[in-house]
């Protein structure tokens, strides 16, 4: 099973359990590194995320993961808040943060750049428009390898 498909399967499997403890499953990452593989769940809620919330979700999903065994090899489970520099997993998450700055890593270069910080101007019809160094760049989700909110403290 491809890593992307595995992540989607795990997300679908665990989302009801995360919701059952009053949290939202913000996103799932699976980093395959042999004995040091990591399954990372990002959880969120309107009231924020505490260590107790992470522990409750970890306890809730561990049983499901043990029974369903979607990975089939050793891994460490991590449950955390997405934080201020939250990773972005879906188009809707971009829509929710129009007007904010993002740090992006692209799958392939656009205007000879793969990494940049830009303000999200628009997110419509599956197209994302960023302002980068005074220029507008249009991207699709397929072009983005990784995106994180880029908090500014000015």
N, C-alpha and C positions, 0 to 999 in steps of 0.2 A: 504494500500500500504506500503511495507517495506521501511525503510528509504533510503536504497541504490537505490532502484528502483525510489523512489520519487526524489532523487538527480539527477539521470540520466535523468528523465523526465524534471526537472527544467532546467538542463544544456542544453538539446536539445531545449527547449522552448526559453531560453534567449540568447543563443549564437549568433543568427543573429542580435539581437538588440545591443548587446555589440560590435560586429564587425562593426555595422553601425556607431558607434561613434569613430571608428578608434582604438579600443582596442581589445585585445585577452582575452577570458574568460579562465583564467589559471585553475580555479577549483571552486567547489561549496561544501560548508559544510552546513548541516542542523543539528542543535543541539536542540533536542526536550526536552524542560524543562517547560512544562505547559505554563503559561502566559509569561514566560521569554524565550521562544523559539527564536532561532536566525537562520536566513538564511544569510549565509556569502558568498559573491561573491568575488573571487580574480581575479583582472584584471591586465593585463600587456601590455607593448608595447616596441618596440625597443628604444623609446625615454624616457622611464620611465613612472611613474604614478604621477600625481599631484592631489591635493585636488579637483581641477576643473574637472579633468577626473572622479574621483569617483562620484562627484555630477551629472555629465552628464549621467553616466551609471545608477546611482540610479534613476534619473528622467525618463530615457528611459525604464527601466525595471519595474518600479512601476506600470505603466498603464497595462502592460501585466499581471503582477501578480494579479492586482485587477480584471481584466476581467476573466482570466483563473482560478484563485483561486486554485492552485495546493496543497496548504497546508490545507486550510479549517478551520484553527484556528488562534489565535493571534500569531504574531511573530514580531521580529524586523529585518529589512533588514540592513545589513552592507555591504559596498563595500569598498575594500581596495586593496593595492598592496600586492603581496605575500611577499615582504620584502627580506632581505638578507638570512634569515633562512626559505626560502620559503617551504611550504608544497608541497609534490610530490603526484600527483593524478594518473598519467598514466605511463605505461612502457616507452613510448616515452620520457617523461620528465626525467626519469632515464638515458636513452640513451644519451640525450643532456648534461648530467652532469657526464659522465664517467671520472674518475680521481679525482673527488671531494669527500669530506668527508660528511657523512650523519649521522644523529641521527635517530635511528630506534627503534620502539616499535613493537614487534611481537605479533601475536595472541596467540601463545603458545611458550614455551621455546625451544631453540636450544642450545645444550651444556650447559644446565641449566641457560641460560640467555634469558630474554625477551627484555631487553633494552641494547643498546650498540651504540657506535660510530665506524664507519668503513669507509674505503676508498672504493669507488666503482671501482673495477678493470675492470669489463666486464659486458655488458648487451646485451645478444644475445639469440635468440630462446626462449624468455620469461623467461630466467634464469638470475638472478643477482648474481654476484660474488663479495663479499666484503672481504677486508683484515681487520681482527679484531685481535689485539694483536699478530700479526705475523702469524695468521692462516687464511686460506681461508674458507669462509662460502658461500654456494650456497643457494639462496632463490628464491621463486616465489612471484609474487604479492599477491597471496592468503594468504601467510604466514605473510604479513606485515599489521599491524593494522594502523600504522602511520609512515610517513617518512618525514624528513625535512633536507634541506641542513644544514650543520654545518660549518658556516663560521669560518675561522681561520685568525687571524690578526698578523701573525709573519713574 
